[in-house]
Amino acid sequence: MMMPRLMPLIFSNAYLHGALTFALFLVVSILTADMPIGFFLALILSGISSWFRPCYSQFVFGAMLALTLFGLLSLLVIEGSAAIVMFPLVAIVSATALLSGWLIARVLQWIFLRGQ
């Protein structure tokens, strides 16, 4: 009963959509022990957000806020040196996925909507 109300809230709120994208990227990357699968998931969700939203900055802010919270939690839960090594890698891969998704969506919009 709660799920139908929750989904429009997540996808209509750019901050939540960005945080959800990063969380899914992180969960899939941890569960599969393969970061490219999480990268492609974040890339697709970023592209969808970029296609349907004129302002993309809130989506990125939500994702970066989730990344910052993950960094703080990883320093508390994981041993300090392992977290310090892992955090930049996760940040770079997730930021690359967000930027690539944005670029792909904008190029596809330019190609398909150019003649209209």
Protein Blocks (a to p, Z undefined) as FASTA:
>chain_A
ZZmmmmmmmmmmmklmmmmmmmmmmmmmmmnopaklmmmmmmmmmmmmmmmpmblklmmm
mmmmmmmmmmmmmmmmmcfklmmmmmmmmmmmmmmmmmmmmmmmmmmmmmmmmmZZ
